[in-house]
Amino acid sequence: MPHLDRRSFTALTGLAALGGALGGSFGVNARRASATTATDPPAAPAPSRALRFAHFTDIHITPEHRAFDGTATALATVQAAGAEMILTGGDLVMDSFATKRAAVDAEWALFHKVFAEHCKVPVEHCFGNHDIFGWCKSKAGLDGTEPDYGYARAMSETKLASRWRSFDRNGWHFIVLSSVERDPHDECGYLAQINPEQRAWLEKDLAANPLPTVVVSHIPIVTVTPSIRGESSVKDQQTVISGGLVHLDAADIHKMFRKSGRVKLVLSGHTHLIDRCTADGITYACSGAVCGGWWKKNATYCDPCYALIDLKTDGSFDYEVRPTGWTIA
């Protein structure tokens, strides 16, 4: 994958920068080796691995562009790497937001088929903006009264009772956020934030949780990628970034994470780019996209990739972005 390194970015926006090149590993407890002497106490044993899982974000399954074969290859690669669980990052289908029902039906059918035939490990889902059915009613041909309108369709397809939730696995806590809300000023727009109900739930969940924690949000809470890709602008000597590209409530959410003292890693997708940054001991990581640039050659976005994460028994982790093995023609 010759192009991904030059499109992998390291956050330098007042946060401690950490490596972001494809194929490079990242351990939160990594330290520079130092010389030892015979009088030094024996080194503590390395922490054992509690769970290896894959962050598998922005699949954008579609009948076009051989997306089925690309996803099947990615699933095979993830499982060959020893992943015991897959955590998706949203945008499971190409588009449900502004697309007619027949096309959405075909995308979900293909999504279920590829996972049924090629995935043998447990999967936990997160939703993205493209998974919301018909919010852009004028383009989707809906009126908003349909029983599967909005998030209801994705929840039904994935058999989930809530669009945000948490669960425990192998001594770690996982929080799945729902980061896409309506833009009240734009029928076909959306904003990245958690609503008051979800915020109250998150505060309670963090307060009650004693375990080291991984959070997944489709839209990044913290990222440098919009500025690097030229999707920010300058207005009145201020940098302006769309509220659909990064969380509007990032400062409040980070404060909640910091207060909990348990959040170690926050995963996201959405931008189809890779970055990592750490603040107050919390690492924020964008894991690229399984589909790369929507299953087409696109120099602006990453090549098809996923993140492989090893969670350790001592609350540390290793994070590595890897190619899916699929080459876009």
C-alpha positions in Angstrom: 0.0 0.0 0.0 2.4 2.7 -1.2 0.2 5.7 -0.7 -1.2 5.3 2.8 1.9 6.4 4.7 1.8 9.9 3.1 -1.8 10.2 3.9 -1.5 9.2 7.5 -1.3 12.2 9.8 -0.1 12.9 13.3 -2.1 15.3 15.4 -0.1 18.3 16.5 -2.9 20.6 17.6 -1.8 21.1 21.2 -2.0 17.4 21.9 0.9 15.0 22.5 1.6 13.6 19.0 1.9 9.9 18.4 2.8 7.9 15.3 0.2 7.3 12.6 1.8 5.4 9.7 0.0 2.4 8.3 1.5 -0.9 9.5 3.2 0.8 12.5 2.3 -0.4 15.9 1.5 1.8 18.9 1.6 0.8 22.5 0.5 3.2 25.2 3.1 1.9 27.7 6.0 2.0 25.3 9.2 3.4 26.9 12.7 3.9 25.7 14.9 1.0 26.6 17.6 1.8 29.2 20.7 0.0 30.3 20.4 -2.5 33.3 22.9 -3.7 35.8 23.2 -6.7 38.0 21.9 -4.8 40.9 18.7 -3.8 39.2 15.5 -5.6 40.4 14.1 -8.2 38.0 11.8 -6.7 35.3 8.1 -7.1 35.9 6.6 -9.6 33.6 4.9 -8.2 30.5 1.1 -7.9 30.8 -0.8 -10.6 29.0 -3.3 -10.0 26.3 -6.9 -9.9 27.4 -8.5 -9.5 24.0 -7.5 -8.9 20.4 -10.2 -7.2 18.3 -10.5 -5.3 15.0 -11.9 -1.9 14.5 -13.7 -2.3 11.2 -15.1 1.1 10.2 -16.7 2.6 7.1 -17.5 -0.5 5.1 -20.0 1.2 2.8 -21.2 -2.1 1.4 -22.7 -1.7 -2.1 -23.5 -4.0 -5.1 -21.0 -1.8 -7.1 -17.2 -1.7 -7.2 -16.8 -5.3 -6.1 -17.4 -4.1 -2.5 -18.7 -7.6 -1.5 -15.3 -9.2 -2.5 -13.4 -6.4 -0.8 -15.3 -6.8 2.4 -14.9 -10.6 2.3 -11.1 -10.2 1.8 -11.0 -7.8 4.8 -12.9 -10.2 7.0 -10.6 -13.0 6.1 -7.5 -10.8 6.8 -8.9 -9.7 10.2 -9.6 -13.3 11.3 -6.3 -14.6 10.0 -4.7 -12.0 12.3 -6.3 -13.6 15.3 -9.1 -11.1 16.0 -11.5 -12.5 18.5 -14.1 -9.8 18.0 -15.0 -7.2 15.3 -16.2 -3.7 16.4 -17.6 -1.9 13.5 -17.4 1.9 13.4 -20.5 2.9 11.4 -21.4 3.5 7.8 -22.1 -0.2 7.3 -23.9 0.4 4.0 -23.0 2.7 1.2 -25.9 5.1 1.9 -29.3 4.9 3.6 -29.5 8.6 4.4 -30.6 9.9 1.0 -31.3 6.8 -1.1 -34.5 5.2 -2.3 -35.8 2.1 -0.5 -35.0 -0.5 -3.2 -31.3 0.4 -3.2 -31.1 0.4 0.6 -32.8 -3.0 0.7 -30.1 -4.3 -1.7 -27.3 -2.9 0.4 -28.5 -4.4 3.7 -29.1 -7.8 2.0 -25.5 -7.7 0.8 -24.2 -6.7 4.2 -25.9 -9.6 5.9 -24.7 -12.0 3.2 -21.0 -11.1 3.4 -21.0 -11.4 7.2 -23.0 -14.6 7.2 -20.6 -16.2 4.7 -17.3 -14.8 5.8 -17.3 -13.8 9.4 -16.9 -16.4 12.2 -16.2 -14.1 15.2 -18.6 -12.0 17.3 -19.5 -8.6 15.9 -20.6 -5.5 17.7 -22.0 -2.6 15.7 -21.9 1.2 15.8 -24.0 3.4 13.5 -22.8 6.2 11.2 -24.6 8.9 9.2 -25.0 6.7 6.2 -26.9 4.0 8.2 -29.8 6.4 9.1 -32.7 5.6 6.8 -34.2 8.5 4.9 -33.4 11.6 7.0 -33.0 13.4 3.7 -36.6 12.7 2.9 -36.7 14.5 -0.4 -34.0 12.3 -1.9 -35.0 9.1 -0.1 -38.7 9.4 -1.1 -40.0 9.0 2.4 -42.3 11.2 4.5 -41.0 10.3 8.0 -43.9 8.2 9.1 -42.5 4.9 7.9 -41.9 2.4 10.8 -38.2 1.9 9.7 -37.5 5.6 9.2 -34.3 7.0 10.8 -32.3 4.9 13.1 -35.1 2.3 13.3 -34.0 0.6 10.1 -30.4 0.1 11.2 -31.4 -1.0 14.7 -33.8 -3.6 13.2 -31.1 -4.8 10.7 -28.5 -5.3 13.5 -31.1 -6.5 16.1 -30.1 -3.8 18.6 -32.5 -2.3 21.1 -30.6 1.0 21.4 -28.3 3.1 19.2 -26.0 3.6 22.2 -25.0 1.0 24.7 -22.1 -0.6 26.6 -20.9 -4.1 27.3 -18.0 -5.9 29.0 -15.6 -8.3 27.4 -12.5 -10.0 28.9 -12.0 -7.5 31.7 -12.6 -4.4 29.5 -15.6 -2.1 29.2 -16.8 -1.0 25.8 -19.0 2.1 25.2 -20.7 2.5 21.8 -21.9 6.1 21.2 -24.4 7.3 18.6 -22.7 10.5 17.3 -25.1 11.7 14.6 -28.0 14.0 15.3 -30.3 16.1 13.1 -29.3 19.5 11.9 -32.4 21.6 12.7 -31.5 24.1 9.9 -30.9 21.6 7.1 -33.3 18.7 6.2 -30.4 16.8 4.6 -27.8 17.7 7.1 -26.6 16.3 10.4 -24.4 17.3 13.4 -21.9 15.4 15.4 -23.0 15.4 19.1 -24.7 13.3 21.7 -28.2 14.2 22.7 -29.2 15.0 26.3 -30.6 11.5 26.9 -27.4 9.9 25.7 -25.3 12.3 27.7 -27.1 11.4 31.0 -26.7 7.7 30.2 -23.0 8.2 29.4 -22.4 10.0 32.7 -24.0 7.2 34.7 -22.3 4.5 32.7 -18.8 6.0 33.2 -19.5 6.6 37.0 -20.6 3.0 37.5 -17.8 1.4 35.5 -14.6 0.0 37.3 -12.9 -1.4 34.1 -10.5 0.1 31.6 -12.6 1.3 28.8 -12.7 1.5 25.0 -15.2 4.0 23.4 -16.3 3.9 19.7 -18.0 6.8 18.0 -18.5 7.0 14.2 -17.7 10.7 13.9 -14.4 11.7 15.6 -14.5 13.4 19.0 -11.0 14.6 18.5 -9.2 14.6 15.1 -6.8 16.6 12.9 -8.0 15.1 9.6 -10.5 17.8 8.5 -7.8 20.5 8.7 -5.2 18.4 6.9 -7.5 17.5 4.1 -8.6 21.1 3.5 -12.1 20.7 4.8 -11.7 23.6 7.3 -12.0 27.2 6.5 -11.0 30.6 8.0 -13.6 33.1 9.0 -12.9 36.2 11.0 -9.4 34.9 11.8 -10.9 31.7 13.3 -10.6 28.1 11.9 -14.0 26.8 11.1 -14.7 23.0 10.8 -18.1 21.6 9.9 -20.1 20.2 12.8 -20.7 17.1 10.7 -16.9 16.3 10.6 -16.0 16.4 14.3 -18.0 16.5 17.6 -19.4 19.9 18.6 -19.3 18.7 22.2 -15.8 17.4 22.1 -14.6 19.4 25.1 -17.5 18.3 27.3 -17.1 14.6 26.4 -13.4 14.7 26.9 -13.9 16.2 30.4 -16.3 13.3 31.2 -13.7 10.8 30.0 -10.9 12.4 32.0 -13.1 12.5 35.1 -13.9 8.8 34.9 -10.2 7.9 34.8 -11.1 4.7 33.0 -11.2 5.6 29.3 -8.0 4.5 27.6 -8.9 4.5 23.8 -11.5 6.3 21.8 -12.0 4.9 18.2 -13.7 6.6 15.3 -14.0 6.6 11.5 -16.0 8.8 9.2 -13.1 10.8 7.6 -11.6 7.8 5.8 -8.2 8.9 7.1 -5.8 7.8 9.8 -4.6 9.8 12.9 -3.8 9.3 16.5 -3.4 11.8 19.4 -3.4 11.6 23.1 -4.6 14.0 25.8 -4.7 13.5 29.5 -3.8 9.8 29.0 -6.7 9.2 26.6 -5.8 8.2 23.0 -8.1 9.2 20.2 -7.7 7.2 17.0 -9.2 7.4 13.5 -8.8 4.0 11.9 -9.3 4.9 8.2 -11.9 2.9 6.2 -12.4 -0.7 5.1 -13.6 0.7 1.8 -10.8 3.3 1.4 -12.2 6.0 -0.9 -15.7 4.4 -1.2 -14.2 1.4 -3.1 -12.7 3.6 -5.8 -9.2 4.9 -6.3 -9.1 8.3 -4.6 -5.9 10.0 -3.7 -7.6 12.1 -1.1 -8.5 9.2 1.2 -6.7 6.2 2.7 -6.4 2.8 1.1 -8.6 0.0 2.5 -7.5 -0.7 6.0 -8.6 -1.6 9.6 -7.2 -1.3 13.1 -6.0 -4.3 15.1 -6.1 -3.7 18.9 -4.6 -5.8 21.6 -6.1 -5.0 25.1 -3.9 -6.0 28.0 -4.7 -7.2 31.5 -3.0 -4.2 33.1 -5.2 -1.7 31.2 -2.7 -0.9 28.5 -3.2 -1.6 24.8 -1.4 -1.9 21.4 -3.0 -0.3 18.4 -2.0 -0.9 14.8 -3.5 0.1 11.5 -3.2 -2.6 8.8 -4.2 -3.1 5.2 -7.2 -5.3 4.5 -5.4 -7.0 1.7 -7.8 -5.6 -0.9 -6.4 -3.6 -3.8 -8.8 -1.3 -5.6 -8.4 -1.6 -9.3 
